[in-house]
Amino acid sequence: MKFFVDTADTGEIKTLAASGLLDGVTTNPSLVAKAGKPFFDILEIICKLVDGPVSAEVAATDFNGMMKEAERLIAIADNIAIKVPMTEDGLLACRSLSGRGVMVNVTLCFSSAQALLAAKAGAAFVSPFVGRLDDIAHDGMALIADIRKIFDNYPVLTTEILVASVRHPMHVVEAARLGADVCTIPPAVIRKLIRHPLTDKGLAAFVEDWRKTGQSIV
């Protein structure tokens, strides 16, 4: 499973890219607002930091507006993926852009029917929001299982399942278990994946035992 990071913080992205853990980046208007920098400046920096897809979301909600904004975003770099909402106009934009070979990420997906429509429209990625479903007492990971089953029934569908709205490490583990193609993860959750109390305890013991020997490796 590919790891994307869900942030517009260029410092976080640079650190994670250096670790080799990063396969791409997703951004949205809320994340850009938090970054507090000009939108296009942020995207240009991110596209230079990572080789994989960088999702940049349109702000328009109508087809013509989406297409105009998409043209601006595509010009930033070859690895830009245009992020459009799961609406009728969004699907029209997806079909038009994907037909030209542009990567499209259909976002705000909350049902398997919506995911199927995105795939038929030619989306490179469809983004089911598991955390937001959990928030309203729906099983977000059950949706991932349903989409995986449907897509596997039809090999002609090449859309990748991009698990979004990830809230904790188990979302990542479950996504991998169910065969999701991509998981976009906040930096804080990626760090939680690294940590384990037994690892910390074991390392502390090793460090203390080595200190007692009075030796040095260098």
C-alpha positions in Angstrom: 0.0 0.0 0.0 1.2 3.5 -0.9 1.6 6.1 1.8 0.5 9.7 0.9 0.8 12.4 3.6 -2.2 14.6 4.1 -0.8 18.1 4.8 0.3 21.3 3.1 3.1 21.8 5.7 6.2 21.8 3.5 8.6 21.2 6.4 6.7 18.0 7.4 6.7 16.8 3.7 10.4 17.4 3.3 11.2 15.4 6.5 8.9 12.5 5.5 10.2 12.5 1.9 13.8 12.1 3.2 12.7 9.0 5.1 11.6 7.2 2.0 8.1 6.6 3.4 6.3 9.0 1.1 4.7 8.1 -2.2 2.6 11.2 -2.7 0.8 14.2 -1.0 -2.8 15.2 -0.7 -3.9 18.8 0.1 -7.2 20.5 0.4 -8.4 24.1 1.1 -8.5 23.6 4.8 -4.9 22.3 4.9 -3.7 25.1 2.7 -5.4 27.6 5.0 -3.5 26.2 8.0 -0.2 26.5 6.2 -0.7 30.3 5.9 1.2 30.7 2.6 0.2 31.5 -0.9 -1.5 28.5 -2.6 0.6 28.2 -5.7 3.8 28.8 -3.8 3.0 25.9 -1.5 2.1 23.5 -4.4 5.3 24.4 -6.4 7.4 23.5 -3.4 5.6 20.3 -2.6 5.8 19.1 -6.3 9.6 19.6 -6.1 9.9 17.7 -2.8 8.1 14.5 -4.0 8.1 12.5 -7.2 4.6 11.0 -6.7 1.2 12.6 -7.2 0.3 15.8 -5.4 -3.4 16.3 -5.1 -4.5 20.0 -5.6 -8.2 20.7 -5.1 -10.3 23.0 -7.2 -12.3 25.6 -5.3 -15.0 26.0 -8.0 -18.2 23.9 -7.8 -19.4 24.2 -11.4 -17.9 22.4 -14.4 -16.6 25.5 -16.3 -15.0 26.9 -13.1 -13.4 23.6 -12.3 -11.9 23.3 -15.7 -10.5 26.8 -15.7 -8.9 26.2 -12.3 -7.6 22.8 -13.3 -5.7 24.4 -16.2 -3.9 26.7 -13.8 -3.1 23.8 -11.4 -1.9 21.4 -14.2 0.7 24.0 -15.3 2.4 23.9 -11.9 4.1 20.5 -12.4 3.7 17.1 -14.2 2.9 15.3 -10.9 -0.2 17.4 -10.0 -3.4 15.4 -9.6 -6.5 17.5 -9.9 -8.9 17.0 -6.9 -12.6 17.4 -7.7 -15.6 16.8 -5.5 -17.9 13.8 -5.9 -20.7 15.8 -7.7 -22.2 15.7 -11.1 -20.1 18.6 -12.3 -17.1 16.9 -10.6 -17.6 13.7 -12.6 -17.9 15.7 -15.8 -14.6 17.4 -15.0 -13.1 14.1 -14.1 -14.1 12.6 -17.5 -12.8 15.6 -19.4 -9.5 15.8 -17.6 -8.8 12.0 -17.4 -9.5 11.8 -21.2 -6.5 14.1 -21.7 -4.3 12.0 -19.5 -4.5 14.2 -16.4 -4.6 12.5 -13.0 -7.8 13.1 -11.2 -8.6 12.4 -7.5 -12.4 12.4 -6.8 -12.8 13.4 -3.2 -15.6 13.4 -0.6 -16.7 9.9 -1.5 -19.0 8.3 1.1 -20.6 5.3 -0.7 -19.6 2.5 -2.9 -22.0 3.8 -5.6 -20.1 7.1 -5.7 -16.8 5.2 -5.9 -18.1 3.2 -8.9 -19.2 6.3 -10.7 -15.8 8.0 -10.1 -14.0 4.9 -11.5 -16.3 4.9 -14.6 -15.5 8.6 -15.1 -11.8 7.7 -15.3 -10.5 8.9 -11.9 -7.0 7.9 -11.1 -8.0 7.9 -7.4 -11.2 7.9 -5.4 -11.0 9.1 -1.9 -13.5 7.5 0.6 -13.5 9.5 3.9 -13.5 6.8 6.6 -13.1 9.0 9.6 -16.0 11.2 8.8 -18.2 8.1 8.4 -17.1 6.8 11.7 -18.0 10.2 13.2 -21.7 9.6 12.3 -21.7 5.9 13.5 -21.2 4.4 10.1 -18.4 1.9 9.5 -15.8 3.6 7.4 -13.7 0.6 6.8 -16.7 -1.5 5.7 -17.0 1.0 2.8 -13.4 0.3 1.8 -14.1 -3.4 1.8 -17.2 -2.9 -0.4 -15.3 -0.7 -2.9 -12.4 -3.2 -3.0 -14.8 -6.0 -3.8 -16.6 -4.1 -6.5 -13.4 -2.9 -8.2 -11.9 -6.4 -8.1 -15.0 -7.7 -9.9 -14.1 -5.5 -12.9 -10.4 -5.6 -13.8 -11.1 -2.9 -16.5 -11.4 -0.4 -13.6 -8.0 1.0 -12.8 -9.0 3.6 -10.2 -7.0 3.4 -7.0 -8.7 3.4 -3.7 -7.2 6.2 -1.6 -8.3 6.0 2.0 -8.8 9.5 3.4 -9.9 11.1 6.6 -7.6 8.8 8.6 -7.8 9.4 12.3 -5.6 6.8 13.9 -3.1 3.9 13.2 -5.8 1.2 13.0 -7.4 3.0 10.1 -4.0 2.5 8.3 -3.7 -1.1 9.3 -7.2 -2.0 8.3 -6.9 -0.2 5.0 -3.8 -2.3 4.3 -5.5 -5.5 5.4 -8.5 -4.8 3.1 -6.2 -4.1 0.1 -6.6 -0.4 -0.3 -4.1 1.0 -2.9 -3.3 4.2 -1.0 -3.7 5.7 2.4 -3.3 9.4 2.9 -2.2 10.0 6.5 -1.7 13.1 8.7 2.0 13.4 9.8 1.0 12.8 13.5 -0.6 9.5 12.6 2.5 8.4 10.6 4.6 9.0 13.7 2.2 7.0 15.8 2.7 4.1 13.4 6.4 4.2 14.2 6.1 4.2 18.0 5.5 1.1 20.2 5.9 1.1 24.0 7.9 -2.2 23.9 10.3 -0.7 21.3 10.8 2.3 23.6 11.3 0.0 26.6 13.7 -2.3 24.8 15.8 0.6 23.4 16.0 2.2 26.9 17.3 -1.1 28.3 19.9 -1.5 25.5 21.1 2.0 25.9 21.5 1.6 29.7 23.3 -1.7 29.4 25.7 -0.3 26.9 26.4 2.7 29.1 27.3 0.3 31.9 30.0 -1.3 29.8 31.9 2.0 29.5 32.7 1.3 25.9 32.3 3.4 22.7 31.8 2.4 19.1 33.5 5.5 17.7 
